[in-house]
Amino acid sequence: MEDQTGSGEGEREGTAPKENQPIKASSASTTSIASTYFNNKIPIPEDVQHPVFSLRKLWAFTGPGFLMSIAYLDPGNIESDLRSGSVAKFKLLWVLMSATFLGLLMQRLSARLGVVTGMHLAEVCYRSYPRIPRIVLWIMVEIAIIGSDMQEVIGTAIAFYILSDGKIPLYAGVLITIADTFTFLLLDKYGLRKLEAFFAFLILIMVVTFGYEYIIVSPDQPSLLQGMFVPYCEGCGPEQILQAVAIIGAIIMPHNIYLHSALVKSRDIDRTKKDQVQEANKYFFVEAAIALFVSFLVNVFVTAVFAEGFYGRNVTQVYDSCLQSGSPHASVFNTTKLEVDIFRGGVFLGCQFGLAAMYIWAVGILAAGQSSTMTGTYTGQFVMEGFLNLKWKRWVRVLFTRSIAIFPTILVATFSGIQDLTVMNDMLNVLMSLQLPFALIPILTFTSSETIMGDFKNGRFMTIFTSLLAVVVIGINLFFISVYVHSLPNHWAMYLLVSVLVLMYIMFVIYLVWFCLVSNGLHFFERMPNPIALTEKCLSCLKPRETPYVLSESISGTSLDFQADATDFGSTSETRPVGEEQEEF
């Protein structure tokens, strides 16, 4: 199938990337290895009457940011929100708002990389990092995708369980989720805008359902605003501090940075024209800000509902309330310790505000889980195709990348009870927190590079500011992990295993930082052996490539030639037409 441009003309431009062959800028934006989602590009209309800001152009650019924002509304985030309200009332809303703002800054960098280079983050990593670090980086990102997928699929399965009054067991809900995810993904055959409209509809369902819960609970508005704008947590102890760290870990998803850099490639932008690149960066940022504002409101709705309705209650009060309301799931609160998660949260709402509140909650969770599962499928494809330069047919890529994440989920759903998932959710949040440096460091590396971004590289202030924020976020998440480690079994073998894994993890993070410094002109660090080089005894094979990118002579900073590496994993010297790999799903 021929690649479709925004003007509607199908062209075969160039060939698939080969070893030691540059990928021309004219085709980089339309001949991506990752053909998923980009069979058609959205044209950007001209609007000479509104040269500064055009609503018509904003509408044309609207889509990628809302798909990206779904990761901020997945079941893992919803559970983090409700637990935040249940343990700290409104006092951590300022943390939620700050984390969302930080996420916006990181998504801005991601979108700029995709717009300026015409390639998403995984593809740039493929053309920049040597083979061994690249494969390790891919594995780390895949682990993050698997962890997020498990939360999303199980969250959807819990929604089916609630809506069916327990008649659909957890494992059956997982199987249904897998099936309908593949069905919904067929929508991209009917046009990109229809697919984006479907995702927008799912977000609207979340706004309506969680907004309904917010209205019936009627939280105290002055307390809510105080918690949102006063950065202080009076009377907070270790539990509240740990929950604040969990909020940051849940909001900033490592694989979402890879996703957004790919989604922005769906717009028809002439990257040889600097004004079009600047315009695209502006409108994508505005769209992302609007999308994340909507996601922030939904997160506030959930936090406020449980801050007002659940905070300060004891297990006896909740259990008696469920018995009086005749809830079919009242037994979940027949325990000595009061805990709340997605399932128990829905049951509580049904006990306190009527069964309709429980079912409406389940519909919102279903929309959150289904939408995030679908975007997770796209992320898995972009990451695998980008890092490994796959040449597979599309349906094979979809099946393989989805299977990697689904099999662990089926095992967990089959052998774990629905009431045992809170501990697993904590473990998955820790797992994704560990992967955060493997998205933040690469995106800072490439967007700060003049060789890659040209005139659009990060300014000095933005580089310093985002770098400090990245250090803070990584440090906070490492604290979260250190706290979790204390809950592991007290056995020497476990401590030995954790020590070895932590050492390897720190060595790889140091290597990525070293790579970032060297590739951005601090060549002094080339004389300092990095940890991986010491173990590999091969410093030269791990250095940044001397000329991985060549600025086009046409317009500096907007048109890039990408030089492939002779050691590209899975590369082939065979020349193939661009459209050959773009199979129908």
N, C-alpha and C positions, 0 to 999 in steps of 0.2 A: 504494500500500500504506500502510495506516495505521500510525502509530508505535505501538509496543507499550511500555507502561509496565511497571514491575516488578510491579504488581498483576495484570497480564494484561489490563487494559482498554485497548482501542485508542481514542485520542482524536485529534481534529484540533484543535490548539491554535493560534490566531492565524494569521498568514500569513507568507510568506517575507519576509526583511528588505527594506525599501524605502529609497530615499534620504530622509534627514531624518526617518525614522520610528524611534522607540525600539523595541528588542526587549525585551519584558517578561521579568522574571526568572522568572516561572512557566513560561515556555515555552523559556527559553534553554537549559535542560539537555536538552530533548527535541526541539527543532526546529532543531538545528544544520544549517547548510548542508552540512557534511560528513556525509552520512547513512551512509557506509560504516561497517560494523562495529557500528552502533548501532540496528539494526532492533528488537532486543530488549534490554531492560535487566535486569540481574540484581538481584532483590529482596534486601534485607538483612534477615535474620531478627531477631526480638527474642529476647533472652536475659537475662531479668530476674535469673536466678540468678548471672550473672557480669557485674555492671555495669562493673567496671574493665577486664577483658580477657576476651574471649570467643573461644574457638577456632572456634566456629561462625561468628561474624562475620568472623574472619580468613579462614576458608575462602571465605566469600562475596566478600570483597574480593580474594582471590588470583587472579591472572591478568594484569592489566596490567603489574605489575612484572616478571614473568617474560618477557613479550613484549618489554618494554623491554630486559631484560638480554641478549637475544640479540645486540644490537648490540655488547656487550662480548665476544662469542664469535665474531664473524664471521671469515672467513679473513684479513682484514687484521690483526686482533688476534692470531690464531694465528701468523701469520708474524712479527709483532713479537716474540712470546714466544720462538719458537725461535731467532731471531737474537740476542735478549738473552742466552739461555743459552749460545749458541755463542761469543759474543765476551766475555762478562763472567762466565760461570759463574753463581753464585748472588748475585753482588754487587749486582744491580739489582732484586732481589725487593722491597726496601723501597720502591723507586720505584713498582713495580706496585701495591703495597698502598696507598700514599699516593694514587696517581692514582684508584684504585677508590673510596677514601673521598671524594675530591673529587667524583668523578662522582655518588656518592650524595647529596651536598649539593645539587648542581645538579638532580638528578632530583627531590629533595624539593620544590624551588621550582617545578619544572614541574608536578608533581602537584597542589600547592596551588593553583596558578593555575587548573587545569582544574576542581578541585572547587569552589572559592569562586565563580568567575565563571560556571561552566557552559559555558565556551568554551575552545577550545584556543589555543595561543600564536599560530598563524597568523591565527585569527579576531580575536583581540585586536589584533594588529598591523594588520589590515585596518581596524579601527574607530578606530585611534589615530594611525597615521602618515599624513601627506599622500601624495598619489598617487605622486609621483616617487620619494621615498625608499622607499615601500612596494614599488614594482615592482622597484627595485634590490635591495631586501632579498630579495624572492622569487627573483630571478635567482641571487643568491649562495647561497641555501639549495638551490635546484635543482642548482647546480654541485656542492655537497657531496653531494647524493643521488646524482648521476650518478657521482661518484668512488667513493663507497662501493659502489654497485651494480656497478661494473666489477670491483672487488676480489672481491665476493661471487659474481658470476656466473662469473668466470674461476676462482675457487677451486673452485666446484662442477664446472666443466668439467675441471679438473685431476684431481679425484677420479674422474670418469668415465674419464679417460685412464689413470689408474693401475689402476683396477679391471678395465678391458678389456685390459690389457697393451699399450696404445698403439693398439688397433684403432679406438677412437673418438677422432678428432682433436679439437683444441681447439674449432674453430668448430662442430662437430657437438654437442659437449657444451654449448656455449652455447645452441644451438637447443633441445636437450632440456630444459635448465634453464628456458628461457622457457615452453615448453609445459607442463611439469609444475607450474610456479609458478601458472599460470592454473588448472590443474586443482585443485590443493590449495586455492586461494582459494575454490573452490565450497563448501568445508566450512562457511563461515559461513552458508550457507542452511539448514544442519541444526542450527543453534543455536550461540550464542556459547561456551558451556561446552565443546562438542565441539571447536571451533576452538582454544580455549585448551589443551585436553587434548592436542591434536595437537602444539602447540608444546612443551608440557611433555615429551612423548615424545621429540621431537628433542633437547631438552636432556639428557634421560636417556641417549640414545645417545652424546652427547658425553662425559658423565661416565664412562660405562662404557668407551668406546673409549680415550679419553686416559688414564683411570685404569688400564686394562690396560697401556698403554705405560709408565706410571709404575711399576707393580709389577714388570714384567720388567726394567726398567733399574735399579731399586733405588737411587735417589740417596742420597747421604750426608745423613742427617737433621740432625745437628748443624750442618753447613755450610749446609744449607737454612734452618734457623731463624735462624742468625746473619745470613744475607743478608736475611732478611725483617724482622728487628727491630733490626738495627744500621745506622743510616743513614750508611753510609760505604762508599766504593769504593776500597779500597787498590790502588794501582798502576794505576788507570784512566787512560787517555789520551783523546785526541780521539774515537776510535772508540767507546769505551764511553760517553762523555758524550753523543755524538750519538745513540746508541741509547737512552739514558735519556730524551732529549727525544722520540724517536720513540714510546716507550711512552706518554707522556702524550698525544701527538697521536693515537695509535691508540685509547686508552681513551675519551677524552672526545669523543664524536661530536656535532657541532653539530645535525644533523637529529634525533638521538635525543631532544633536549630538546623539540622540536616534537611528536614522536611520543607521548611519555609524557603530555603535557598533554591529548592527545586520547583516549588509551586509558582514562583514569580516568573519562571521561564514560559509560562502559558500565555503571556501577552506579547503581541507583535511589536517589538522595539528594534529600531535600527541602531545598533550599538556603535556604528561608525559616526553617528551624529551626537555630539556631546550634549546638545540641548535636550534631545530625547532621553538620554540616560539620566540627566538631572531631573527631568520631569517625572520619569518613572520612579526614581528614588523618592521624590516628594510625595507622589500620590500613594505609593505603596506604604510609606510611613504613616500618612494620614489614615489610610484604610486599616492598617494594623492597630493604630491607636484606638479607633472606633471599635474594632472587633474586641480588643482586650478590655475596653471599658464595659462592653456588654458582658463579657465573661466575668469581670470583676463584680458587676451588679449581681449576677447569679450566685457567685461565691458568697457575697455579702448576705443575700437572701437566706442561704442555707445556714451560715454561721449565726445569723440573728435569730432564726427560728429555734435553734437548740440553745442559744444563749438565754432566750426568754423562757422557753418552755421546759428545758431539761435541767439547766444549771441549778445546783443546790438541792435537787431532789435525792431521796434515798431509795434503795431498792424496794422497800416495803410499800412506799407511796406509789411507785410506778406499777408494781405487781397488783396491788389492790385496784388501781385505776383500770388495769387491763381486765381483771376479773369482772368488774362492774360493767364494763363496756361490752363484754362477751367476745373479746378478741380471740380469733382462732389460734393465735400464736402467743398467748399470754404466758405460756410455760417458759419462754426464753428469759423471763425476768424472775423466775422462781429459783433464785440463786443468792449467794451471800455477798457477791460483789457486783456493783452496778457498772456495766460497761455498755458502750454504744458504738455501733458501726452502721453500715448501710442497711443491713437487714433489721437490726434492733431499732434503728432510728425510724424506719417505716412503721414498725410495730408500735412504737411509742406514740407516733403521731395518730395512728388509728385508735389507740387507747384513749388519748387525751382529747382529740378533736373530731372523732368519728371515723368510721371505716373508710369513708370517701377520701379523707386526708391520706390514709395509707395507700390506697390504690392510685391516687393522683401522684403521690411520691414515687411509686413504682413506675408509673409512666415516664416521669422525669428521668429516673435512673435508666430506664430502657433507652430513652433517646440519647442520654449521655454515653452509655455503654456502646450502643450501636454506631453512633457517629464516630466515636474515638477508635473503635475497632476498625472501621473502614479506613480512616486516615492512617491508622497504624499499618494497615496492609500496604498502602501506598509508600509509607516511609520505609518499610522493609524492602520493597522493590527498589526504591531509589538508592538505598544504602548498598544493597548487594550488587546492583548493576554498576553503581559508581565505583565502589572499591575494587571490584573484581573484573570489571570490563567484560561482563557476560555477553555472550552472543546467542543466548537461547531464545526460543520462541516465547512469545508473551505468556501464553497459558501455562507453559512449563515454569517460567519464572514466578508467576503468581502462586501456583501450587506449591513450589518448593519453598519459597520465602514464607508463605503462610504456615506451612507444616512445621517449620522450625519453631515457631512461637506457639502453635496450637497443641502439639503433643504434650509438653509439660503441663499445660492448662488442663487437659483432659485427665491426666494422672492426679493432679491436685483435686479436681472436682469429684473424681471417683472415690478417692480414699480419704478425703477430709469432710467432716461434717460442716453444715452451713454456719454453725455457731463457733467453729474453730478458725474462722478466716481472719479475725482481727490480728492475731499473731502473725499470720502469713502476710497480711498487708503491711505491717511494720517491717518485716524482713524485706519485702519488695521495695519499700521506700528507701531502706538502707542500700539495697542493691543499686537502685537508680542514682542515689546520691554518690555512690562510688564512681559511677560512669560520667559524672558531670564534667570533670576536667577534659575528657576526651572529645567534648564538643566546644567548650569555652576556649581552650588553648588553641586549637586549630583555627577557629573563626577569628580570634584576635591576631593570630600569626598572619593569616592571608589578607585580612582587611587593613592591616597596618603596613603592608608591603607595597612600596611604590612600584616595584616590578610587576606586581599582579594588578593593583588597582589604579595605578597611574595617578591622575589628578583627583581621583575619588578615594584615595587612601584616608585612613583615620587621621585627623589632625592631632597635634601633640597633646592638647587637653583631653580629647576624647580617648586617645590611646592610654594616657595615664589614668584617667577616670575609670574607664572600662576594665583596665588591668587591675586596679585596686579593688573594684567591685568583684571581679572574678576571684581574686585572692580571698576576699572576705567570704564570698559564697562557698568556695572550696573549703576554707577553714571551718566555717559553720557546719558544713556537711560532714567533715572529718570528725568534728566534735560529736555530731549525731551518731556516727558510726562507732566511735570509741565508747559511747554510753551503751550502745546496743551490744557490744562485745562482752560486756560484763554479765549479760544474761545468758551467755553460752555455757555449755556444760563445763564444770571445773575438772578438766582432765589434761594431763601433760601433752597428750597427742593432739588435742584440739588447740592448745596454746601454740604448739610447734607449727601446726598447719597454718594457723592464723598469722604467725610471725613470718613465715616464709612468703605467704601471699601478700602481706603488707609490704615486705621488703621489695618484692617484685613490682608491686603497684607503685611504690615511691620511686623506684628506679625509672620506670617508664614515664611517670609524670615529669621527673627531672629531665629526661631526654627530650620530651616535647617542649619544655621551657627552653632548653639549650638550643633546640632546632629553631624555635621562634626567634631567639636573640641573634643567632648566626644568620638566619635568612633575612633578617631585617637590618643587616649592616653592621652588627657588633661582632666583627671578625676576631676580636680579641679572644672570644670564647672558643674559637676553633682550636686554639692551643691548649684548651683545657679538656682532658678526656672525660667524656660523659659516661654514666654508669653502664649503659648498654654496650658502648664501645669496649669498655674494660672486660666485659664478659664475653663479647664476641671476638675480641682481639682484631677488630677491623674498623678503624675510625673512618677511613675514606668512604666505605660503602654505606655509612650512616649519615654522612654530611648532606645538607641541602644541595640540590643540584645546582651547578654553577649557572646554567642558563635555562631554567625550566620554562621561563616565559620571556617572550620577546615583544616589546611594544611595537604596534604597527606604526609605520611611518606616516600614515594618513592623518590620524588625529590622536595625539598622545593622550593616554589615559583612558581611552574609550574602546580601543580595538586591540585585542590581544591575540597573539599566536601562542598556542600551548605546545610545548615540545614534549613528546612522549619519551618514556624511559625504555632502555633496551632490556630491562629486567621486569617489565610489566607483567603482573601476575595474570595468567590466562589470556595474554595477548596472542594475536595471530598475525602473520604477515600477509594473509590472504586479503585481497581487495574485494570488498563487497559493496553493492549499492546501498545507499542510505536507507531506503524504504524496506529492505529485505527483512529486517528484524522486527518491523512494526506489524506484527500479526494481530488479527482480530482476536478479541478475548472469546 
